[in-house]
Every structure is written in structure tokens, then in C-alpha cells.
Amino acid sequence: MSDTAASRGSGGSSATGSTGSRGPDGALAPGATPEPGATSDLPSVRRWHSLRVRIAAGVAVVAISVSLMIGLVVDRAAATDGRERLRAQALDRLDAAVAFYDGRGVLRFGAALNDQSLPPAVGNVGADSQVSWYDGTSMYAAQRLDERHVLSVTLPGDELASQRTALRWAWAQAAAIGAAISAVLGWLVGTWLSRRLRAGAAAAAAIASGDTQRRAAQPGGDEVALLTVALDRMASALQRRLQIERHFTADVAHELRSPVTGLVSAAELLPRDDVSDLVRRQVARLRRLVEDLLEISRIDAPDSTIDWQDCDLRAVVTACLQHEHDRVEVEVLADAVVRAEPRRIERVVTNLVRNALTYGAPPVRVVVDGPTVTVADAGPGYPEELLQEGPRRFATYTRGKGSGLGLTIAVKHTEAMGGSLALSNRPEGGARAVLVLRAATTAPPLAADDEHEEQ
């Protein structure tokens, strides 16, 4: 275990690594597997905001609107046609009644002479002319025989009204059936589109969780396929950039390791004075930086594995802090056996404690309570920017001090072991880091990784 200090500006968040599947840069932590329920991180779609519901509702509204317009046109045409047929029937009956009255002087076919109930438009018919009038309930037809006599025929419009009612009812049924069929078709189309979009979203969530082999592309030549292909290209470009950064970090660390080792040895040979002590301190800082870079490169390595063991958390924490007993208060409230890797636990706790000692203020307290380890100090606390942005390598918030790798390494190790590391500020002042590991009874069974040592 290297002696690595972690800057108070090395990044953090109020709740990081809650599932243990993602690293601080969004990639899958080595030794961890992609979350089967990675899509649960996606915001849920409200039922009435779903694409399929909107498409089905839109198609149904369009179908009803079209049916309404067609129904209005058909109803108007049917009303006009029925009225004209009733008018022709009334005039034919009027002609027959006039002929019969002229020939025999007898009223037949329901004809009436000088009917006082006739509408004014019909009663004021001119000489030797016929007139007809429909008032919405009855059809009137009249002909003036002479100056004193008007012969008229009245036909009820009940049949016409019943026909219009039957037509409207049939139209309403057809409109309802059409709207239902349209809604079902719209629902099926919306489901097809929604399913493809959800598949793309699930793939994007899996890629964000670190499953770099997952692809979001959907078949077809439509906009959904275009969107998912563009998403895959973006993910591939980001992955290439991450790989370049990781290779660069590993190459720099390995190239600097031998020269720095030589510098450390040479610094130890210098005489003991103020200048030599300054040189030794700076060389030590450079050595820790190189060790941090090497640690980051090991964590980011694709073949990195975890040596799973059942660990006595109290024993591991006490052992890694035995050289800091005069500066750190260790309290054990409850012991627990956790499923993790001892070396990674030591590195996480050591980084958190050194961060508190370097950038916090005494007293620095470490409390072991079951599978939880809390490191707290009485210093100024974590900067707000650190808590909001989360851990970032080479980020510095404390007046340029530190390399910004300590907490990043702590978070990566914690997430690789399936635990969580929450960074926050205490209400009474000071910083607080809460490490939660998986108890041995709830940890997953040993995987193939258990047969290998971490490279």
C-alpha cells in the first residue's frame, strides 16, 4: 500500500457509488459487472405522456374529426334529399287532389279546402300557382283554385325525422368504431416506435454504466435508426477519448517510475539541512503522484480484478491506521465481516484519513459501525464545488494543493467492491466521508475473478 495523500479538492459528491457499478468518470468500475437494471436510472415515463398514448390519442382525434366532417356533410345532403322527396310527394298528391276536386267536387287524398292552419307563406299563394313549405315537422303544398278557395295537402315529416335519426345513429356507431380501430392502430404504431426508442434508451443507459460492448443502433432507415446510430458514434468517440486518456496516464506513470525512484534514492543521500529537507519533501510528493497515477492505471485496466475475501472490517481498519494512532481517534461501535478486498479497503481508508489530516483539522475520528466506516474532521469541510461536481482526477480546490487523485482512487475502489462512498459537510462544521461496504451475507458469490490476483 502506497503512502498517498488525497487532496480535499480531488472531487467528491454527497452520495457517490451507491451501486458499485460506475466509476467517477461514468465508466464501469473494474471488477464490477454492468447493472442488470441499469435502465432503472432513467426517468420514468408518465402513462399519459407516453409516445404510444399520444400517437393513439392523436390518430383517434383525427379519425373522429374526419368522421364528424363527413357526418355533417352526409347529414346535410340526406336532409336536403329527404325534404325534396317529401316535397315532390306532397306536390304529386296535391295535383291528384286538385284533379279529383275539379272533376267531382270531392276532397280526396287528405286534401283540405281553405285550411286556416296553413303557414302564411302557403296560404298567400297566388292565382293558378302552387307553393310548398316545410317547417321542420310537416310539408305543406297548396294551390289557389279561385279567389276564395285554396286547396292544400299536408304531409307529416315524422318519417323524414326518423330517417335522419337512424342515419345519425348509424354515423355515430361508425365513427366510434372507426375511432376505436384508429386508436388501436395508432397504439400499435406508437408501441413499435416506443419499443425501439426504449431499446435505444436502455442501450444508452448500459453504455453510460460502462458496458462498452452494448450498442443502441436500431434497424431501419427512419429517424429512430438515425438517432441511435448517431448515439453509437458519440459513445464510440467518447470511449476512444477515455482510452487515450487512460493509456496516456499509464504511460506517463510507468515512464516516471524509474527516474522518480532514482530521485528518491539520491535525495536520501543529501546532507540534513533545510534545503535538503525541502528537496526530499518535494521528491516525496512527486513519488506519491506517480504512485497515484500507477494506481489509477491499474484500476482502469480492462483485466483488473478483485480478490474477494471475507474481511474483518475492524481488523483491517485498525491495521492500516496503526501508524496514525497518535493523530487519529479510532472507535469501533460494532464489528462486521464484509465481502471485499483488504488492500482496496486499506487504500480507501488511508486516503480518506490522510485527506482529513492534510486539509482538515483535529480531531480526526474514524468510527467503525458494522459495515460502515465514517471519517470525520473539524476542518473547513469540502468545497461546495467539489460536492456538486463529484470526484475528478487532477481537480484541485484547495489553493492548488494536492494532485486531485486521492478521493478519485477511493471512490473507484469503493465502487469496484460494490460499496458506496458519500462525502458531505457536517452541520457543526468539518468534513465527513461515509464508506459503506457489503456485508458478507449479502455479497454475491465468488466469481471467476477470485482465482486471480489483481495485475
Salt bridges, closest charged atoms under 4 A:
ASP3 OD1 - ARG354 NH2 2.22
ASP25 OD2 - ARG246 NH2 3.77
ASP25 OD1 - LYS412 NZ 3.95
ASP41 OD2 - ARG22 NH2 2.71
ASP75 OD2 - ARG164 NH2 2.82
ASP75 OD1 - ARG168 NE 3.05
ASP81 OD2 - ARG85 NE 3.03
GLU84 OE1 - ARG87 NE 3.42
ASP146 OD1 - HIS149 ND1 2.83
ASP222 OD2 - ARG196 NH1 2.43
GLU245 OE2 - ARG393 NH1 3.65
GLU268 OE1 - ARG272 NH2 3.79
ASP277 OD1 - ARG280 NH2 2.66
GLU291 OE2 - ARG287 NH1 2.91
ASP292 OD1 - ARG347 NH2 2.81
GLU295 OE1 - ARG298 NH2 2.49
GLU295 OE2 - ARG343 NH1 3.18
GLU295 OE1 - ARG347 NH1 3.21
GLU295 OE2 - HIS413 NE2 2.62
ASP300 OD2 - ARG393 NH2 3.23
ASP300 OD1 - LYS412 NZ 2.98
ASP310 OD1 - ARG339 NH1 3.01
ASP312 OD2 - ARG314 NH2 3.67
GLU324 OE1 - ARG327 NH2 2.86
GLU324 OE2 - ARG354 NH1 3.85
GLU329 OE1 - ARG365 NE 3.48
GLU331 OE1 - ARG365 NH2 2.38
ASP335 OD2 - ARG314 NE 3.45
GLU341 OE2 - ARG343 NE 3.73
GLU341 OE1 - ARG344 NE 2.81
ASP377 OD2 - ARG8 NH2 2.79
GLU389 OE1 - ARG392 NH2 2.79
GLU428 OE2 - ARG426 NH1 3.42
GLU454 OE1 - ARG343 NH2 2.93
GLU454 OE1 - ARG344 NH2 2.99
